[in-house]
Amino acid sequence: MNQDNKVIIFDTTLRDGEQAPGCSMTLGEKLKIAHALKELNVDVIEAGFAAASPGDFESVKAIASEIDGPTICTLARCNERDIEQASLALEPTSNKRIHVFVATSEIHLKHKLNMAKEEVLKAAFEGVKMAKSFCDDVEFSPEDASRTDHDFLTEVVNAAIDAGATTINIPDTVGYTIPYEFGELFQHLISNCKNSDKVIFSVHCHDDLGLSVANSLAALESGARQVECTINGIGERAGNTSLEEITMAIKTRKEYFDFQTSIDSTKLYPTSRLVSSITGMHVPRNKAIVGDNAFAHEAGIHQHGMLRHASTYEIMKPQDVGIARSNLVLGKHSGRHAFLDRVKELGFELDEGNLNPAFKEFKKLADRKKDIFDSDIEAIVLNTKTANMSTWELVDLETSSGSSWGAQASVKLKNINGTIKDTKESISSKNGPIESVFKAIENITGYNPKLINFEIHSVSMGDDAQGEVTVTVNYEGQDYRGHGISTDIIESGALAYLEVINRIDRNKNKNN
Ligand SMILES: [Zn+2]
């Protein structure tokens, strides 16, 4: 590989991605994603913001001790405490990076930091220098760079390089820039900063105007060699540059860019589904690369062309991004081996601890449903929870309803200590069975969140298809999402609502 054309893939799903509303994850969930990112072969994993909270610190530390291969990075402000926390959290690994940042735009200086330009310059220099005393690999970001005066930005970058930064990341923090303008900014910095040839320039974009991938590509064409991105483009507001889009743009248009990445693109789809299932953030059907419709050709005229030759309308093959198309159907008589083989072919890993519960779910589903499609198996793998992760589990559910009188439900739950609790009497509602089930769950668990959104979609085909319910609630000012699947949509709803309650419960215990 020509090293000059190697683009470093810096994944920030666990840091910037996790900052998105409703996307907060547990330690176990973060580790699961970190393992998947390693399989995907990203170069750098930004594991979190170690100084933000004890929970963040622990997860950066756990990822640093468990994951070997990619560089493990953590974010820090330019102050002593942040940088010390960062270095402590990264202690378990030798392959580490500290990423320090300070805001540089006039608007941030004035309204956020209340600092003069000289103070910012000093903070950048001192911050990088201090990080450098803990590790060789130091990245520096001038926050809100795209809205910073170019001369001042050049000065700050010079100070960071002088202090020993090895990567200079230029973020479009508010998603404001446009490709041509952003490309020019990189050219300006690379030709005006002293020793710019001694560092790697990096790009970090947000998608507020839908331009994050285009802006990142413009930066690469102007000399940047690292892209910061997230799986499914999750992140604050409209999100970050999507890892699957930027890497497939580079791969598909190789003759144009002549760049290379180390990403194993056949892991893109399973990783996308894993992140979507953990965060509860659905991938839109029409999302590039990993959306359900990305490779569907339904218009008759396209199908005709496709049958003759796939390349008439397809610029990438579904197999290239890890969508394993097959018409194989499993059923009641399929054994453990057949199940596990399909799981592997679909690009998922099941460790010993998860194999048994997943196979049990498969058998349960096979009793209810004749044909089990790939999408059903994917849903089983992604939704099987290791038992010890949840406070509450569904044991039994009964509902009855009528269009003239409403509905009633009784629910039986098991809590983490194994105690069974149920609604002493049926809980009724005028608004149908879902509401009465939710009320019954609230009655037992004592949580009473505000329902914001309820979505249902079918996982596969046929009358007996599984329904997947996604529930979004707000509890004490914070959003939570959860989903559940079953052939019975009321049960899907109950499972989704319980997941939400379990998340709230974990979060409460974490903060106590
Ligand atoms: Zn960001």
Residues whose N, C-alpha, C, O or C-beta is under 5 A from the ligand:
A	BS01	ZN	D16
